[in-house]
Amino acid sequence: MSNVISLALDGVVEIRPRKLGDDRGFFSETYNAKALADAGINLQFVQDNHSLSAAKGVLRGLHYQLPPRAQDKLVRVVSGSILDVVVDIRRASPTFRKWIALEVSAAKWNQILVPKGFAHGFLTLEENTEVVYKVTDYYSPEHDRSIRFDDPSIGIEWPFASPAVQLSDKDRNAPSLDDADLFP
């Protein structure tokens, strides 16, 4: 059974699956639809994604998909660690523009659930970090959006200075929150 912990933004939770170890290694049930439903999380995941970031300081995000192809994400780390950041991009939300950060790592064996209506990104804190995440809708290039990771109107406190992070061209050229297509 997993431990589900609510975080500061409504619907964003940390999940800590049980990890049973012995002299052979360990066993962990990292996803169980019934256990999550018992905790009030009823989602149908349709795709698993897996990324490897070879270097420390790789920043991926802030990403999201617009309706009707918006995605919930269940993110975990199988090797290394990340600073996972979630930003509320629902204009009508009382926490619009607010963000939270959570260290997610193989050592902590924790996960983060990112609901629809939130932008998501992460920064690798170690070399050879592998991130695996489930999503509730398929990738849709027409609905795919991003926001600048260093938008001053959001004010995310990343542990590395901007010039030290490695970005894709997409993330380097992402618009500010004020110029992005957002949720109502």
URWOTA-V767798 format. One record per residue. N is the residue number from 1. PSI is psi in degrees with one decimal (999 if undefined). OMEGA is omega in whole degrees, 0 to 359 (none if undefined). NEAR is the number of other C-alpha atoms within 8 Angstrom. Layout:
N|PSI|OMEGA|NEAR ; N|PSI|OMEGA|NEAR
This chain:
1|139.0|180|6 ; 2|153.3|173|8 ; 3|125.6|182|8 ; 4|122.9|185|9 ; 5|121.3|177|7 ; 6|137.9|178|9 ; 7|-175.3|190|9 ; 8|-15.8|177|6 ; 9|132.2|185|10 ; 10|123.4|178|6 ; 11|-16.8|178|9 ; 12|123.8|182|12 ; 13|152.6|170|11 ; 14|136.7|179|12 ; 15|130.0|179|12 ; 16|94.5|179|10 ; 17|149.0|174|12 ; 18|145.0|179|9 ; 19|113.4|183|9 ; 20|119.4|183|7 ; 21|154.5|172|8 ; 22|-166.9|184|6 ; 23|-11.4|177|4 ; 24|-23.5|185|5 ; 25|-129.2|179|6 ; 26|166.5|172|8 ; 27|139.6|177|7 ; 28|135.9|173|8 ; 29|100.2|187|9 ; 30|-15.8|177|5 ; 31|130.6|177|4 ; 32|108.4|185|7 ; 33|-40.8|181|8 ; 34|-44.1|180|6 ; 35|-41.0|177|9 ; 36|-39.9|177|10 ; 37|-39.2|177|10 ; 38|-25.5|177|7 ; 39|6.7|178|7 ; 40|11.6|180|6 ; 41|104.2|182|7 ; 42|90.4|182|7 ; 43|147.7|175|7 ; 44|109.3|180|5 ; 45|141.1|185|9 ; 46|-9.9|185|9 ; 47|140.6|172|9 ; 48|137.7|177|9 ; 49|148.5|183|8 ; 50|124.4|178|8 ; 51|147.4|172|7 ; 52|128.5|173|8 ; 53|113.6|186|11 ; 54|-31.4|186|7 ; 55|154.6|167|10 ; 56|139.5|178|11 ; 57|14.4|173|12 ; 58|127.7|180|11 ; 59|124.8|178|11 ; 60|115.5|178|11 ; 61|178.2|12|13 ; 62|123.9|187|13 ; 63|156.3|174|12 ; 64|167.0|173|13 ; 65|140.9|179|11 ; 66|156.5|172|12 ; 67|150.0|6|7 ; 68|12.6|183|4 ; 69|24.0|179|11 ; 70|152.3|184|12 ; 71|137.1|161|12 ; 72|147.9|180|11 ; 73|136.8|172|11 ; 74|109.9|192|11 ; 75|133.8|173|12 ; 76|162.0|181|14 ; 77|128.5|180|17 ; 78|-14.5|176|10 ; 79|128.0|179|10 ; 80|-152.1|183|15 ; 81|155.6|179|14 ; 82|156.8|163|14 ; 83|110.7|182|12 ; 84|129.7|184|12 ; 85|135.7|180|11 ; 86|130.3|181|12 ; 87|130.7|177|12 ; 88|116.9|180|14 ; 89|24.8|176|11 ; 90|107.6|186|11 ; 91|-35.0|183|8 ; 92|-1.4|183|6 ; 93|142.5|175|7 ; 94|-15.4|178|4 ; 95|19.9|178|7 ; 96|133.6|177|11 ; 97|-5.5|178|9 ; 98|153.7|181|9 ; 99|156.8|171|11 ; 100|156.7|177|9 ; 101|143.2|179|8 ; 102|131.1|172|8 ; 103|123.8|177|8 ; 104|130.0|185|15 ; 105|161.0|174|14 ; 106|-37.4|181|12 ; 107|-41.7|179|6 ; 108|-23.3|180|6 ; 109|41.3|180|12 ; 110|169.2|180|13 ; 111|163.5|173|12 ; 112|135.9|176|13 ; 113|121.3|180|13 ; 114|108.9|181|14 ; 115|167.4|171|10 ; 116|147.8|179|7 ; 117|4.5|179|10 ; 118|138.7|171|12 ; 119|149.5|186|14 ; 120|140.0|174|13 ; 121|164.8|176|13 ; 122|154.3|179|12 ; 123|127.6|180|11 ; 124|134.8|181|16 ; 125|-6.7|180|11 ; 126|159.1|173|11 ; 127|155.7|176|10 ; 128|49.7|178|11 ; 129|128.5|178|18 ; 130|127.1|180|12 ; 131|134.0|178|12 ; 132|131.3|177|12 ; 133|145.6|177|11 ; 134|147.3|177|12 ; 135|154.5|184|14 ; 136|-0.8|173|12 ; 137|159.4|182|11 ; 138|156.8|176|9 ; 139|133.5|179|6 ; 140|104.8|181|8 ; 141|-33.2|181|5 ; 142|-23.8|183|4 ; 143|-6.1|182|10 ; 144|131.0|180|11 ; 145|165.3|175|10 ; 146|161.3|178|14 ; 147|146.7|178|15 ; 148|132.0|180|14 ; 149|-25.4|184|9 ; 150|26.4|179|8 ; 151|118.8|182|11 ; 152|-22.0|179|6 ; 153|-16.6|175|6 ; 154|-47.1|174|10 ; 155|37.4|179|7 ; 156|135.1|179|9 ; 157|86.9|178|4 ; 158|147.6|182|5 ; 159|-11.0|178|4 ; 160|148.7|177|7 ; 161|150.5|183|7 ; 162|-45.7|182|6 ; 163|-19.9|184|4 ; 164|-12.8|183|7 ; 165|150.6|175|10 ; 166|127.7|183|7 ; 167|153.8|168|10 ; 168|163.5|175|7 ; 169|-39.3|179|6 ; 170|-47.0|182|8 ; 171|-35.7|179|14 ; 172|-32.9|183|8 ; 173|13.2|181|7 ; 174|148.7|179|9 ; 175|165.4|172|10 ; 176|165.5|178|9 ; 177|-41.8|181|10 ; 178|-23.7|181|5 ; 179|1.5|184|6 ; 180|155.4|170|10 ; 181|126.5|185|6 ; 182|177.7|174|8 ; 183|150.2|179|9 ; 184|999|none|5
